[in-house]
Amino acid sequence: MKKLTLTFVLLLVTIGVSAQKFTKSERNLIQSGDTKTMLKVIQITDEKELKILKSVSTDVDPKDDLLPLLAERMFLAMRDPVNPGIGIAAPQVGINKNVIWVQRFDKEGEPFELYLNPKITWSSALLRKGKEGCLSIPDISGDVLRNYTIKLTYLDKSGKPCEEIIEGFTAVIFQHETDHLKGILFTDMMKEQEKIEVSPVSNEINLFLEKRLRRQ
């Protein structure tokens, strides 16, 4: 219990130090529409938009007055009937702040939930391979290795510190979206994983263990 409390205290201190206000251009973008208007999902095919996608995001103040509007317009962008997704990160709508939406396939009803300043603090040696795509990368998909289990710290939409263990496909979504916050795309992961060796756990399922010896 003491360890958990200490984790939350450290999380709050870190957020207090690193949280930054929205820039003027970000505020203008967020306020360019109402809660019924989706934000544009930016694309890697545009050089200016790619620069945003490749930038590292900063923590957000959970009490910022524009956060609810950003969250709602992000959600609408993610659930665009023309091209719906199961997760989205704020950089994908042009805002370099640590805010993501994730569909929780591991919960009853598979709800979409908002996460503020999410951080993966631990990940398993067991890896899962699966096909991924991205709303910001048109017409491309590919197999990516992801940790099967992760530990996540975050603030919920009310600003309450939380920590939980997440497994399987839902853990994959969290890793994909938190990578966006670090300026990492799934296509970057595919290239990076060409350099590592893995050992299959079973020939019947896509689970692997990464070998500790790397090719030089």
N, C-alpha and C positions, 0 to 999 in steps of 0.2 A: 504493500500500500504506500509506504514511504517513497519507494522507487518510482511508482506511478505519479505520485504528487510532485516529486522533484522533476520528472520529465515535463509535466504540464507547466511548472514554474519556469523552467528553462525555455520552453516553447514560447511562453508569453513574453519573457525578457527579450528573446531573439526577435520576435515580431515587433516589439516596441522599438528596438534599435534599427531594424532593417526596413520596416514598413515605410513606403513613400506615397505621397499624395499623387493623384492622377495629374499628369501634365495638362497644360492648357489645350493642346491638340487632342489628347485623350478625352478630356471633359467635353470638348466640342463634338467629338465623334459619338460619345455615349448619348449626348443630348440631341443628336441629329434626328431622333425619332422617339416615339412613345413606346409603351409596353406592348403594343400590338404590332410593332414594326421590327422585323428581324435586322440584325446587323449583317453586313456583307462578310462572307467567309473569304479571306484573302488567299491567294494562290502563289505557288512557287514559280509560276510562269511569268510573273511580273517582278522585275528586279527590286523595286522599292518594297514590295510586299514580302519578297523573299528575305530581305534584310531584317524585317520585323520578325519573321518566323525563325531566323537564325540568331536572334538576340536573346540574352538571358533576362528573364523577368524578375521583378522584385516583389516582396511581400506587399499585401494590400492591408489597409486599415479596415478592420471589420465594421467600424462605425461610420465609414465614409458615406455621405449622403447619396452618392451616385451609385453605390454598389448594388442596391436592389434593381435599379434600372438596367445596369450592365448585365446582371444575372438573367433578368427576364429576356432581354434582347439576345443574349447568347443562347438561351434555351430555344428561342424561336428559330435562330439560325441553325442550330443542331437538328431540329425537327422539321426543317424545310421539307414539305411533301415531295418536292422535286428531287431532292437528294438527302434523305434523312440519315442521321448518324446515331451512334450509341455513346458518344462522348465528345467533348469539345473543350479546348483550352482558350483562355482569353487572348493569347497572341494570334490565334486563328481569326479573330475579328479585329485585329489591329491594336490590341491593348496589351502591353508587356507587363502584366500583373499576374500574380500567382492565384488564379481562380480557374476552377475546372468544374464541368458537369460530367457525371458518370452514371451510366445505367447499371444498377445493382442486380445482375442476374442471379446473385447468390441470396437474394431476399424475396420473400413472398410478394407477388405482384410485380416484381422486377421494376422497382421505381427508379426514376431519375433523381439524383441527389446532387446538391451543390457543395463543393469543398473549397475552403479558403486556406491559402498558404500550406498546401499539402507537402509532406516530406516523407520519402521512403527511408526509414532508419535501419532496416535490416531486410535481407532477401535470402532465400534458400539457395543451396547448391543445386537442388533439383530444378531442371529447366523444362520448359514446355515449348514445342514448336507449333506455330500456327500461322495461317495466312492473315495478313493485315492490309488495310487500305487507309486512306486519310482524306477527309473533306477538302484539305488544302493541296492535295497532290492528285490531280485528275488522271484517270485511266491507268493507274499503276497500282499493283498489289504484289505481295511477295511473302515468303515464309520468313518469320522472325523468331529467334529464340528469346524467351522471356522467363524470368524466375517464376516458379510455380506458386511460391508463397512469399508474401511481403508483410512487413510491419509498417503501418502508416500513422503518422501524427498529422493533425490538421485542426482547423477551427470549423465548426459547423456554421450554418447560416446566421445563427444568433451570436456567434463569436465565442462559443464554448469550446475549450480545448478537448480534443478526443484522441484516442489511440486505439487501433484495432489490427488484428491479423486478418489478411484477406488471401484467398486461394483461387486457383483455377483461372477461368476465363475472365472473371471480374478483375483479378489481379493484373491480367494482361492489359485491360483497358486503363487501369490506373497508371501502369508503367508507360503506356503510350502517351497518355495525357500529361503526366509529370515530365516526361522527356521534352514535350513542347515548351514547358516552362524554362528548360535549360537550353533551348535553341537546338534541340536534337530532333531530327525527323526519323521515321521508321526506315527510310531508305539509307540514312547514315548508319543505323544499326545493322542493316543487312551487309553493308560494306565492311563494317568493323568485325562482324562475326565470321567473315571469310578468313580471319587471322587466328581463330581459336579452334581447338580440337574438343570434341565431345564424345562421350561414350553412351550408347543407347542403353536404357534400363531394360527395355523389352523391345522385341522386334514387332510387337503388335500395337504399341501405343507410342505417340510422339513425346516421350519423356527421356531426358538426357541428363548426364552429369558432365560438367565441364572438367576437362583434364587440367591439372595445375601446371603441367609443363607446356609452355608455349613454343611455337616455332620461332626461331631467331631469324 
